[in-house]
Amino acid sequence: MSDTDRQARLERYLAHHTDELSPLLRQLLEETERETGRSRWSIGKIEGRLLQMLIRLCGARRVVEVGTFTGFSALMIAEALPADGRLITCEIDLKVADIARKYFQESPYGDRIQLELGDALETLRRMDPQSVDVVFIDADKPAYGLYYDQALRILRPGGLVFVDNVLWKGKVLGPRITNENARPIAALNEKIRNDNRVEKVMLGIRDGVYLIRKKQEQERLSAD
Ligand SMILES: C[S@@+](CC[C@H](N)C(=O)[O-])C[C@H]1O[C@@H](n2cnc3c(N)ncnc32)[C@H](O)[C@@H]1O
């Protein structure tokens, strides 16, 4: 069996043993593929279920998403929030945001979502420090480092940053990194690795996920 076949079998096995998506989310993925040809940009079932589980485990009430696209991950996040929870999701492309808005209106969880149109960095800069429980970063890769800095600023101590695509199809591995997206991602991965303000673990699921927890003040002091 080739490596590709083995990987495909593994993906199917993982998906089979993970909770199914709602009919609305399946419909959204189908429309995303029809309208954009890029349903692969959505985090998909396994990563989405992981994000949901983490949101529930840390009792998150306020979540920020950088990169809405057509709203798949936003709806997964909203579903995992308590009824009075809030997701602020940032998108710069009005066309894909229209699809997202349509599905937010159809979803029973849509009223938990606030869609912010425009450059995500501007939206993040307007947010109060230490006001958020979870930040999910999944937008333009060259700006990842700036999103990370803002995420740590707006995150409460003990909060979580979830960064997608940190392996960039394996291109961050080097030794020479020439890809224009892999370079800033690799630089950020290194920065996070050396960041004593956070506890972190990198996972190899899909295109790579970095889970980063902002330490409490006490933890930082005892580590110094
Ligand atoms: C990979 S897609 C997000 C996928 C989505 N999180 C999901 O799983 O369904 C990245 C999105 O980030 C958006 N984006 C790129 N640059 C942006 C910026 N500066 N501000 C806000 N959104 C941006 C793109 O338009 C695109 O829709």
The ligand as an SDF file (V2000), in Angstrom:
LIG
                    3D

 27 29  0  0  0  0  0  0  0  0999 V2000
   -8.6710   29.0470    5.7630 C   0  0  0  0  0  0  0  0  0  0  0  0
   -9.9550   30.2100    5.6190 S   0  0  0  0  0  0  0  0  0  0  0  0
  -10.8110   30.0480    7.1710 C   0  0  0  0  0  0  0  0  0  0  0  0
  -11.5870   28.7580    7.2950 C   0  0  0  0  0  0  0  0  0  0  0  0
  -12.5690   28.7250    8.4350 C   0  0  0  0  0  0  0  0  0  0  0  0
  -11.9070   28.9950    9.7100 N   0  0  0  0  0  0  0  0  0  0  0  0
  -13.2220   27.3620    8.5220 C   0  0  0  0  0  0  0  0  0  0  0  0
  -12.6140   26.4430    9.0940 O   0  0  0  0  0  0  0  0  0  0  0  0
  -14.3240   27.1990    7.9780 O   0  0  0  0  0  0  0  0  0  0  0  0
   -9.1190   31.7380    5.8270 C   0  0  0  0  0  0  0  0  0  0  0  0
  -10.0220   32.9620    5.7160 C   0  0  0  0  0  0  0  0  0  0  0  0
   -9.3100   34.0960    6.2180 O   0  0  0  0  0  0  0  0  0  0  0  0
   -9.7340   35.2350    5.5090 C   0  0  0  0  0  0  0  0  0  0  0  0
   -8.7550   36.3190    5.6590 N   0  0  0  0  0  0  0  0  0  0  0  0
   -7.5700   36.4680    5.0190 C   0  0  0  0  0  0  0  0  0  0  0  0
   -6.9570   37.5940    5.4250 N   0  0  0  0  0  0  0  0  0  0  0  0
   -7.7600   38.1730    6.3460 C   0  0  0  0  0  0  0  0  0  0  0  0
   -7.6680   39.3530    7.1430 C   0  0  0  0  0  0  0  0  0  0  0  0
   -6.6180   40.1650    7.0650 N   0  0  0  0  0  0  0  0  0  0  0  0
   -8.6830   39.6330    7.9840 N   0  0  0  0  0  0  0  0  0  0  0  0
   -9.7610   38.7950    8.0820 C   0  0  0  0  0  0  0  0  0  0  0  0
   -9.8970   37.6630    7.3640 N   0  0  0  0  0  0  0  0  0  0  0  0
   -8.9030   37.3460    6.5020 C   0  0  0  0  0  0  0  0  0  0  0  0
   -9.8600   34.7210    4.0700 C   0  0  0  0  0  0  0  0  0  0  0  0
  -10.6650   35.5860    3.3000 O   0  0  0  0  0  0  0  0  0  0  0  0
  -10.4360   33.3220    4.2860 C   0  0  0  0  0  0  0  0  0  0  0  0
  -11.8470   33.3350    4.1710 O   0  0  0  0  0  0  0  0  0  0  0  0
  1  2  1  0
  2  3  1  0
  2 10  1  0
  3  4  1  0
  4  5  1  0
  5  6  1  0
  5  7  1  0
  7  8  2  0
  7  9  1  0
 10 11  1  0
 11 12  1  0
 11 26  1  0
 12 13  1  0
 13 14  1  0
 13 24  1  0
 14 15  1  0
 14 23  1  0
 15 16  2  0
 16 17  1  0
 17 18  1  0
 17 23  2  0
 18 19  1  0
 18 20  2  0
 20 21  1  0
 21 22  2  0
 22 23  1  0
 24 25  1  0
 24 26  1  0
 26 27  1  0
M  CHG  2   2   1   9  -1
M  END
$$$$
